[in-house]
Amino acid sequence: MMFRLLAMIVALTLTAAAQEPAQAPARKPRVSPPQPQQAQGPDYFTGAWTFTWVGRESPVGAGPREGTLTYTRTGDTALDLRAEGRIDGGAAFTETGTAIWNADKKTMTWVERLSTGIELRSVGDWSSPIGIRAESDPVKAGAQTIRVRRLYSILSPQSFTVTEEITMNDGPYQRLGFGRFSRK
């Protein structure tokens, strides 16, 4: 009788164990690799950058061009900038300006004197470490009022890109060009 009771307990235990779902081994959560992020501020831009610009002719530029853009520190938050190079047809161009960093607001304000004679003031939101969204104040270019919108994509300590759009007389924004900048 004792043997029968013991056999019954073993049989019930095996039956119960067979009915329990098998537990899958615990999976480790998938971790994405760390994404390098650049510290926002004037230090990122300071120095010389070579660039190529592909785009169309407009009131703010002569179309495709390449050259060197140099940012020089003039204070804790201020930079002077100078772009020199050649347009697609071979003519030389020079543009100058300033950039001011506001750490509290995480904004960069550019005032540029373009080769076309226009002075363009743009304020850029740099609250994200991977990009700056900037938009210019309206400015007269001949009989038209224009605004320029730029997206600076911060790719690495040695590289950024700029996508530029323009609106004329409050019309829709249109793609103007794309620039690739690499630290010298």
trRosetta pair geometry for C-beta under 8 A, 3 or more apart (Angstrom, degrees):
i j d omega theta_ij theta_ji phi_ij phi_ji
1 4 5.6 -50 -148 33 34 112
1 5 6.5 33 152 -18 65 105
2 5 5.7 -53 -149 36 32 111
2 6 6.3 31 153 -17 64 108
3 6 5.8 -57 -149 39 30 111
3 7 6.3 31 153 -20 65 108
4 7 5.7 -54 -146 36 30 112
4 8 6.4 32 154 -22 63 106
5 8 5.7 -53 -148 34 30 113
5 9 6.6 31 153 -19 64 104
6 9 5.8 -52 -148 33 32 111
6 10 6.5 31 154 -16 64 106
7 10 5.8 -55 -148 38 31 111
7 11 6.2 32 153 -20 65 108
8 11 5.7 -54 -146 36 30 112
8 12 6.4 29 156 -17 65 106
9 12 5.9 -55 -147 37 29 109
9 13 6.3 30 154 -20 63 108
10 13 5.7 -56 -147 36 30 112
10 14 6.3 27 156 -16 65 107
11 14 5.9 -57 -148 38 29 108
11 15 6.3 29 154 -20 64 108
12 15 5.7 -55 -145 37 31 112
12 16 6.3 29 157 -18 66 106
13 16 5.9 -55 -147 37 28 108
13 17 6.3 26 155 -17 63 109
14 17 5.7 -56 -145 38 31 111
14 18 6.3 32 156 -22 65 107
15 18 5.8 -56 -149 34 29 111
15 19 6.6 23 155 -18 63 108
16 19 6.0 -61 -151 35 31 108
16 20 7.0 38 152 -29 64 100
17 20 6.0 -47 -154 19 36 112
24 27 7.6 -9 129 -30 115 95
32 35 7.6 1 127 -36 115 96
35 130 8.0 -17 144 -81 129 125
36 156 6.7 43 91 -122 135 73
37 129 3.9 49 -174 121 113 145
37 130 6.6 -73 -124 -61 91 78
38 44 5.3 81 157 -113 130 125
38 129 6.0 169 57 -179 57 97
38 154 5.1 -115 33 164 130 134
38 156 7.6 130 -56 -173 116 19
38 157 6.2 152 -104 -84 112 63
39 43 6.8 10 87 65 113 121
39 44 6.8 -166 77 -59 66 103
39 129 7.5 -36 -102 -133 19 114
40 44 7.0 -44 -139 -16 28 137
40 101 7.8 159 147 -151 84 122
40 103 8.0 143 104 -123 104 69
40 106 6.1 25 126 -145 160 93
40 126 4.8 144 -146 139 128 120
40 129 6.1 -119 -46 -110 94 69
41 44 6.2 126 68 -5 56 95
41 77 7.9 -90 -157 -125 90 71
41 101 5.3 71 -145 -166 60 160
41 103 6.7 11 -100 -93 105 94
42 45 6.1 -66 -160 44 50 101
42 46 6.1 63 148 -45 79 101
42 71 7.5 -160 -169 157 84 132
42 73 6.5 108 140 -108 129 89
42 76 8.0 142 32 145 140 39
42 77 6.1 163 -22 -153 133 37
42 78 7.2 2 -100 43 156 9
42 79 5.2 176 -149 -43 115 114
42 99 7.0 153 -114 105 95 109
42 101 4.7 -124 -42 -15 91 137
42 108 8.0 144 -78 -118 68 109
43 46 5.6 -43 -143 13 35 120
44 154 7.1 -32 -174 -131 147 127
44 157 7.6 -127 -139 -133 77 63
45 71 4.3 33 137 28 98 172
45 79 6.2 -11 93 -104 124 174
45 99 6.7 -11 82 79 162 159
46 71 5.2 -109 -105 101 34 107
46 72 7.3 73 -141 -121 80 19
46 73 5.4 3 -116 -47 126 96
46 79 6.7 -140 -85 -112 75 123
47 70 7.3 -93 140 -143 28 68
47 71 6.4 8 37 56 38 88
47 183 6.1 23 110 -144 135 100
47 184 7.1 -158 155 43 101 89
48 68 5.7 -11 -169 -172 103 112
48 69 7.4 152 -156 81 53 44
48 70 4.7 -19 -101 -101 76 88
48 183 7.4 101 84 -160 55 59
48 184 4.1 -20 98 24 105 132
49 68 6.9 149 77 -159 45 60
49 69 4.7 -18 64 63 102 93
49 70 7.4 -178 21 -79 68 40
49 71 7.7 33 -3 -2 108 95
49 181 4.4 13 169 -175 134 104
49 182 6.4 145 -159 68 78 29
49 183 5.8 -49 -102 -96 74 43
49 184 6.5 -146 -95 -19 18 84
50 66 7.6 16 177 -179 86 94
50 67 7.5 -153 -148 116 61 26
50 68 5.7 -37 -100 -99 58 71
50 181 7.3 159 78 -152 39 55
50 182 5.4 -19 59 63 89 88
50 184 5.7 104 -26 -76 91 88
51 66 6.4 -167 97 -145 57 61
51 67 6.3 -9 56 61 88 59
51 68 7.3 147 14 -105 82 22
51 69 5.7 31 -9 -6 129 111
51 83 7.8 -35 38 -139 134 111
51 85 7.6 -95 65 -54 89 158
51 179 5.4 9 -174 -176 120 110
51 180 6.5 164 -148 81 69 47
51 181 4.6 -21 -93 -98 101 72
51 182 7.5 164 -82 18 51 65
52 65 7.9 -178 -153 96 46 41
52 66 4.6 -13 -107 -103 66 103
52 179 6.9 174 87 -147 42 66
52 180 5.6 1 53 51 87 95
53 61 7.5 -86 139 173 148 154
53 64 6.2 172 95 -146 72 45
53 65 4.9 4 53 56 115 76
53 66 6.7 -172 17 -76 73 50
53 177 5.8 35 178 157 92 137
53 178 7.4 169 -152 86 56 38
53 179 4.3 -19 -101 -97 80 97
54 64 5.5 4 -120 -109 49 96
54 177 6.0 177 93 -157 45 91
54 178 5.5 -10 61 59 91 85
54 179 7.6 172 21 -82 60 47
55 58 7.7 -50 142 -1 114 114
55 61 6.8 48 89 88 127 135
55 63 6.2 -158 90 -148 67 44
55 64 6.5 158 40 -73 53 54
55 164 6.7 -5 -107 60 154 117
55 176 5.3 28 -163 141 130 63
55 177 1.9 -40 -79 -93 137 117
55 178 6.5 155 -64 14 95 50
55 179 7.8 -39 -22 -52 120 80
56 63 5.8 -33 -171 -112 24 85
56 176 6.5 -112 46 -158 87 54
56 177 6.6 -155 18 -64 55 94
57 61 7.1 -136 -137 101 44 64
57 62 5.8 -10 -120 -161 89 36
57 63 4.2 -32 -64 -51 72 101
58 61 5.8 30 52 46 87 72
58 63 8.0 131 0 -66 67 60
58 166 5.8 166 -170 -8 154 168
58 176 5.7 -43 -14 -143 157 112
59 116 6.0 150 175 145 50 160
59 118 6.4 74 151 -39 94 148
59 141 3.5 48 -170 175 151 155
59 142 6.9 -129 -111 8 124 102
59 144 6.8 -147 -45 71 153 123
59 146 5.6 -174 64 -22 139 159
59 166 7.8 149 42 -158 94 149
59 168 7.9 121 5 -99 130 112
60 114 5.7 -103 -158 -136 65 167
60 116 6.2 -138 -134 23 19 142
60 118 6.2 -75 -106 58 65 144
60 120 6.7 39 -126 -60 114 147
60 141 7.6 -80 -52 -93 67 151
60 146 7.1 -151 -42 126 105 152
60 148 5.9 60 -65 -77 165 140
60 164 7.9 -133 92 168 142 141
60 166 6.7 -168 10 -95 127 132
60 176 7.3 13 56 -173 122 152
61 65 7.1 -120 -177 4 115 132
61 114 6.8 -101 -71 -167 67 125
61 115 7.1 66 -121 47 59 106
61 116 6.7 -107 -69 -29 25 120
61 176 7.7 104 39 163 118 119
61 177 7.2 -56 71 4 146 152
62 65 6.5 80 70 -55 94 124
62 87 4.4 -37 99 -118 128 148
62 88 7.7 -153 124 19 96 86
62 89 8.0 -85 153 20 125 107
62 91 7.5 -71 144 70 167 120
62 93 6.6 -167 18 -70 132 147
62 115 6.7 -52 -16 91 110 131
62 116 7.4 170 -49 -68 79 96
63 87 6.4 78 65 -165 83 109
63 88 5.7 -51 107 5 112 124
63 177 8.0 166 -147 -86 39 135
64 87 6.9 110 86 -169 56 67
64 88 4.0 65 75 -61 102 117
65 85 5.6 115 164 103 101 124
65 86 6.5 -172 -150 97 82 38
65 87 4.5 -45 -94 -108 101 54
65 88 6.6 -92 -72 -33 53 66
65 93 6.5 -33 -144 33 148 136
66 85 5.3 -148 103 -174 40 138
66 86 6.5 -7 59 58 74 77
67 83 6.0 97 95 177 131 80
67 84 5.3 -157 -178 99 132 42
67 85 1.7 -108 -66 -62 122 122
67 86 6.5 148 -71 12 98 53
67 93 7.5 -115 -41 65 156 89
68 83 7.2 -180 91 -145 44 53
68 84 5.8 -7 57 59 86 83
68 85 6.4 154 13 -67 54 96
68 184 7.0 16 -134 -55 110 136
69 81 6.6 -4 -175 -169 91 104
69 82 7.4 168 -152 86 49 42
69 83 4.5 -13 -102 -99 80 87
69 181 6.6 -42 40 -129 130 122
70 81 6.9 163 84 -150 49 55
70 82 5.2 -10 56 59 96 89
70 83 7.8 176 18 -79 63 41
71 79 4.6 -5 -171 -178 99 135
71 80 7.3 156 -155 77 49 44
71 81 5.2 -19 -99 -97 69 85
71 99 6.8 -30 -133 30 117 132
72 79 6.4 140 66 -161 38 74
72 80 4.8 -15 59 57 98 95
72 81 7.6 178 17 -81 72 36
72 82 7.7 16 -3 6 110 103
73 78 7.4 104 -163 85 55 59
73 79 6.0 -45 -98 -102 41 74
74 78 4.6 -57 70 106 96 107
74 79 6.4 150 11 -116 90 19
74 80 5.4 80 -38 -22 127 93
74 98 7.8 -56 30 -132 142 102
75 78 4.0 40 44 34 106 107
77 100 5.9 46 130 -164 99 69
77 101 4.4 -131 -162 60 87 85
77 102 7.1 66 -173 -75 142 38
77 103 7.2 -113 -109 -24 121 93
78 98 6.5 -22 -165 -170 96 109
78 99 7.3 151 -157 82 49 52
78 100 5.3 -14 -103 -105 75 75
78 101 7.7 -142 -66 17 33 77
79 98 6.6 148 82 -162 55 58
79 99 4.4 -7 59 57 108 97
79 100 7.7 -161 25 -71 71 36
79 101 7.9 61 -8 -20 103 97
80 96 7.4 -19 -179 -169 92 92
80 97 7.5 159 -162 91 55 38
80 98 5.8 -38 -107 -102 52 70
81 95 7.9 -12 118 113 99 87
81 96 6.7 155 89 -161 63 45
81 97 4.9 -12 58 66 104 83
81 98 6.8 177 12 -92 86 17
81 99 6.0 60 -29 -15 121 105
81 110 7.6 -15 18 -141 146 102
81 112 7.4 -40 76 -105 126 89
82 94 7.1 -20 -168 -165 88 92
82 95 7.4 161 -155 85 42 53
82 96 5.3 -5 -104 -108 72 76
83 93 7.6 -7 114 111 96 96
83 94 7.0 156 85 -156 60 42
83 95 4.3 2 53 54 107 98
83 96 7.7 -152 24 -69 69 36
84 92 7.4 -7 -169 -171 83 98
84 93 7.3 180 -144 90 44 55
84 94 5.2 -2 -102 -106 80 78
85 92 7.4 177 103 -147 25 63
85 93 6.2 -13 66 56 67 88
86 90 5.8 -23 -173 -151 123 30
86 91 6.7 148 -152 76 74 31
86 92 5.8 -47 -96 -96 70 50
86 93 7.1 140 -113 12 21 83
87 90 7.3 -34 71 32 69 21
87 91 5.2 -2 38 60 107 86
87 93 5.8 72 -38 -20 96 123
93 115 4.1 -23 -161 -104 111 158
94 115 6.5 127 59 -95 39 98
95 112 6.1 12 170 -175 115 104
95 113 6.4 178 -160 86 68 60
95 114 5.4 -11 -123 -128 118 40
95 115 5.3 -78 -68 -39 90 80
96 112 7.5 163 91 -153 34 60
96 113 5.1 -1 63 51 80 108
97 110 6.0 37 145 -177 140 86
97 111 5.3 -175 -160 94 98 54
97 112 3.7 -47 -73 -105 151 53
97 113 5.8 176 -72 10 79 68
98 110 7.3 169 88 -149 48 48
98 111 5.2 9 50 50 90 97
99 108 5.8 -1 -174 -178 105 103
99 109 6.9 160 -154 80 53 45
99 110 5.0 -16 -100 -98 83 73
99 111 8.0 -169 -76 22 41 62
100 108 7.2 158 77 -157 42 54
100 109 4.8 -13 56 57 95 98
101 107 7.7 164 -153 89 45 46
101 108 5.5 -19 -99 -103 66 78
102 105 4.4 9 115 42 122 103
102 106 7.2 -63 92 -1 77 12
102 107 4.7 6 50 56 111 87
102 108 7.7 -163 19 -76 73 32
102 109 7.2 47 -13 -10 108 104
103 106 7.0 19 -164 -77 32 53
106 125 7.0 44 108 -166 92 60
106 126 5.1 -133 165 77 83 74
106 127 4.5 102 104 -85 145 63
107 123 5.7 -6 -175 -174 127 93
107 124 6.2 149 -160 76 69 51
107 125 6.0 -34 -103 -99 82 43
107 126 6.4 152 -110 18 25 88
108 123 7.7 157 81 -158 42 48
108 124 4.6 -14 60 59 88 111
108 126 5.5 55 -10 -22 100 132
108 132 6.2 -23 34 -143 122 144
108 134 7.4 -57 76 -87 93 121
109 121 7.1 0 -177 -171 96 86
109 122 7.1 174 -152 89 53 48
109 123 5.0 -17 -103 -105 84 71
109 124 7.3 -171 -78 19 35 74
110 120 7.5 5 111 106 101 89
110 121 7.2 175 92 -148 57 42
110 122 4.8 1 55 56 99 95
110 124 7.1 42 -6 -12 100 112
110 134 7.0 25 18 -161 115 152
111 119 6.8 3 -177 -179 86 98
111 120 7.5 170 -152 85 42 47
111 121 5.0 -6 -105 -103 78 80
112 119 7.0 169 85 -154 46 52
112 120 4.8 -12 59 58 97 94
112 121 7.9 -179 20 -77 66 36
112 122 7.6 5 4 9 108 105
113 118 7.9 174 -151 90 44 40
113 119 5.4 -20 -99 -102 67 79
114 117 7.0 -33 80 35 81 23
114 118 4.8 2 42 61 121 84
114 119 7.4 -166 9 -86 80 27
114 120 6.1 48 -29 -4 115 113
116 141 7.6 13 131 -138 135 113
118 139 5.9 105 -166 131 111 140
118 141 5.8 -21 -88 -96 134 97
119 139 7.1 -161 75 -137 60 145
120 136 5.0 -49 -171 -130 96 139
120 137 7.9 173 -163 45 55 77
120 139 6.1 -110 -103 -2 65 158
120 148 6.2 1 -155 28 138 133
121 136 6.2 120 75 -152 44 79
121 137 4.9 12 71 13 100 115
121 139 7.8 135 22 -62 77 122
122 134 4.4 57 158 166 119 115
122 135 6.3 -179 -147 91 89 18
122 136 4.3 -53 -84 -85 87 68
122 137 7.5 -141 -82 -3 42 65
122 148 6.8 -64 -84 80 126 100
122 150 6.8 30 -174 22 159 117
123 134 6.4 -178 91 -143 28 79
123 135 6.9 -18 57 57 72 67
124 132 4.2 28 168 171 129 111
124 133 6.4 160 -153 78 74 32
124 134 3.3 -39 -86 -80 92 98
124 135 8.0 139 -89 7 55 49
124 150 7.3 -47 -96 76 115 103
124 152 6.8 19 -154 12 149 122
125 128 8.0 51 126 11 90 84
125 132 6.7 162 73 -156 44 61
125 133 5.0 -9 50 58 99 89
125 134 7.5 -176 14 -76 59 50
126 131 7.9 -151 -127 110 62 36
126 132 4.6 -19 -88 -103 86 94
128 131 5.4 4 89 49 119 76
129 154 6.8 -94 155 70 57 143
130 153 7.0 -9 158 -155 78 67
130 154 5.5 -150 -157 56 34 95
131 151 6.2 -9 -171 -174 122 86
131 152 6.1 158 -158 84 64 61
131 153 5.2 -21 -103 -108 100 51
131 154 6.0 -153 -75 8 40 84
132 150 7.7 7 103 108 93 96
132 151 7.4 159 80 -158 54 41
132 152 3.9 8 49 49 101 115
132 154 7.3 79 -13 -36 87 103
133 149 7.8 -11 -173 -171 80 93
133 150 7.8 167 -155 88 38 54
133 151 5.9 -9 -106 -107 67 74
133 152 8.0 -140 -62 26 28 74
134 149 7.2 164 91 -157 56 48
134 150 4.6 -6 62 59 103 97
134 151 7.8 -174 25 -78 73 29
134 152 6.9 43 -3 -10 112 104
135 147 6.5 11 -177 172 92 113
135 148 7.4 172 -152 90 49 48
135 149 4.9 -10 -106 -107 82 78
135 150 7.7 -175 -77 22 39 66
136 139 6.7 -50 145 -6 125 112
136 146 7.9 16 83 119 134 81
136 147 5.3 -178 71 -157 90 64
136 148 4.4 45 4 46 129 82
136 149 7.5 -120 10 -65 78 41
137 147 7.4 -116 126 -117 16 90
138 145 5.1 9 -176 177 113 109
138 146 7.1 151 -152 75 63 31
138 147 5.3 -49 -93 -70 62 95
139 145 7.1 155 75 -154 26 65
139 146 6.0 -31 65 63 77 81
139 147 7.6 129 16 -86 74 49
140 144 7.3 145 -155 83 55 42
140 145 5.9 -39 -95 -98 57 67
140 146 7.9 114 -132 16 12 78
141 144 5.3 -23 68 71 86 93
141 145 7.6 138 20 -113 75 18
141 146 5.0 8 8 1 124 124
144 168 4.8 -23 -174 -162 133 104
144 169 5.6 -88 -147 -42 84 92
145 168 7.2 134 73 -162 48 53
145 169 5.7 101 47 -89 83 50
145 170 7.3 16 84 -27 114 76
146 166 5.9 -20 -163 -167 112 103
146 167 6.7 154 -153 80 59 52
146 168 5.3 -23 -97 -101 82 67
147 166 7.2 156 80 -154 47 55
147 167 5.0 -1 53 52 94 100
148 164 6.3 -17 -170 -164 104 100
148 165 7.2 152 -159 80 55 48
148 166 5.5 -23 -103 -100 70 76
148 176 7.3 -35 -134 4 95 160
149 164 7.3 148 81 -157 50 50
149 165 4.6 -14 61 62 100 100
149 166 7.6 -168 21 -75 74 29
149 167 7.6 47 -10 -10 107 98
149 173 6.0 -21 25 -132 133 141
150 162 5.5 -17 -165 -166 112 102
150 163 6.9 152 -155 76 57 49
150 164 5.1 -15 -101 -101 84 73
150 165 7.7 -172 -75 23 40 68
151 162 7.0 154 77 -153 48 50
151 163 4.6 -3 52 52 101 100
152 160 5.8 9 -176 169 90 129
152 161 7.5 163 -154 83 46 44
152 162 5.4 -17 -99 -99 66 81
153 160 6.2 167 81 -162 53 73
153 161 4.7 -1 50 55 106 92
153 162 7.7 -164 16 -75 73 32
153 163 7.4 47 -16 -7 107 99
154 160 5.2 -27 -110 -108 47 109
155 159 4.4 -40 71 100 122 98
155 160 5.7 179 12 -98 86 42
155 161 6.6 63 -32 -6 121 90
156 159 4.9 36 46 39 95 92
157 183 7.2 -23 132 -13 68 150
158 182 6.1 16 155 -158 87 71
158 183 4.3 -102 -143 25 67 113
159 180 7.4 -14 -160 -173 101 83
159 181 6.7 154 -151 87 52 62
159 182 5.3 -9 -99 -105 85 68
159 183 7.1 -100 -55 -4 50 82
160 181 5.1 -8 63 61 76 112
161 178 6.8 -5 -178 -174 109 89
161 179 6.5 164 -159 87 61 55
161 180 5.3 -21 -106 -103 88 61
161 181 7.0 179 -89 18 34 80
162 178 7.1 167 86 -154 56 45
162 179 4.4 4 51 52 99 104
162 181 7.1 49 -9 -14 100 115
163 175 7.6 -53 -177 -137 95 93
163 177 7.9 -170 -150 98 45 43
163 178 5.4 -9 -107 -108 67 82
164 175 7.7 98 85 -165 54 56
164 176 4.4 -60 110 67 96 114
164 177 5.0 4 52 56 112 77
164 178 7.3 -161 18 -74 79 36
164 179 7.4 42 -14 -4 112 101
165 173 4.3 40 153 175 129 113
165 174 6.3 162 -158 75 85 29
165 175 5.7 -51 -103 -100 82 37
165 176 5.7 164 -117 -2 22 95
166 173 6.8 149 73 -149 22 70
166 174 6.0 -29 63 59 75 82
166 176 4.6 79 -10 -65 103 128
167 170 6.5 25 150 -126 122 18
167 171 5.6 -176 -164 66 83 63
167 172 6.7 -137 -118 119 99 17
167 173 4.8 -58 -62 -87 96 62
167 174 7.3 132 -88 9 50 74
168 171 5.5 -1 65 29 65 115
171 174 8.0 2 109 -22 110 104
